[in-house]
């Protein structure tokens, strides 16, 4: 089963990870948005558990993506505002600063 998922045409594979191809992810997000909230919560809980040993930014990215698809389900998982603030600070830290170059 895992091999079938890993080799699926809708995935982009890297050395360390896989992600849905950007042009093919919308149908999956729409299907997920229509799943029962209990199932959505379980899936997001598994994703959170899977990313627990990684840098928080990985989970934050998942949270932000899920907040567009299943906003009510995220209640109780927490962290959406923390994720937004962190990612905004991260983006601002990479902005060009003419006096420092």
N, C-alpha and C positions, 0 to 999 in steps of 0.2 A: 504493500500500500504506500509506504513512504517513498519508494522508488517511483511509483506512478505519479505522485504529487511532485517530486523533485524534477521529473522529466516533462511535466505538463507544459504545453506550448505557451500558456499564458504567463509563465514565470520567466523572470530574468534572473539568471544565476550568476553569483560572484564567487570569489574565493571563500568568503566567510558567511555569506547570507544569500537569501533569495527574496525576491519581491515580485508583486504582480506587475506586469508590463503596464506602464502608464496609460496606454491607449486601450487596454482591455480591462481595466479595473472597475470602471463605472457600473457594469452589470452586476458585478459581485457586491459592490457597495449597496446598490439598490435592493438586491435580494436580502442582504443582511439587515437592511433597514426595515424590511417587512417580516422578519422573523419575530417570534415571540420574545418579549422582553426578558423572560427567564433564560432563554437560550442565549440571547445577546450578552447578558450578564455573565453567564458561564464561560462563553468564548473569551470575553474581555478579561475575565479572571485568569483563564489559562494563559492568555498572552502576557498578562502581568507577571504571573508566576514564571513563565519561560524567560522573561527579560530581567528577572530579579537580580541576577548576578552581574548584569551589565551596567554601563553608565546610565544614570537616570535619564539622560537625553533620549535614549532609545525608547523608553516607556513614554516619555513626554510626547514624542512624535506619534506614537500609537494613540495616545489620549486625544491629541488634537484632531487626528483623522477620525477617530470614533465620535468626537463631539459633533461633527457635521452629520453623521449618519444616525446615531442613536443617542441624542443628548439626554433624554430622560433616564436612560439605563445607567449613565455615568454617575448619577446621584448615588452616593454611598461608596463608590470607588474613590472619589476624591481626587484632587490634584490637577484638575483642568486649569484653574486659574494659576496655580504654581507653574504648570507647564507653559502656559502662555507667557507669563512674566519671564521665565528662564529663557525661552526661545527668543523673545524680544531683546533681552539683554545680550544674548549671544550674537544675534544679528547686528545689533548696534556696535558691538565690540569689533566687528569686522569692517565697519564703514571706514572709508578713506579719510584720513586726518592729515591735511597738507603740512601741518607744522611738525609732524613726527617723522616725515620721510626724508 
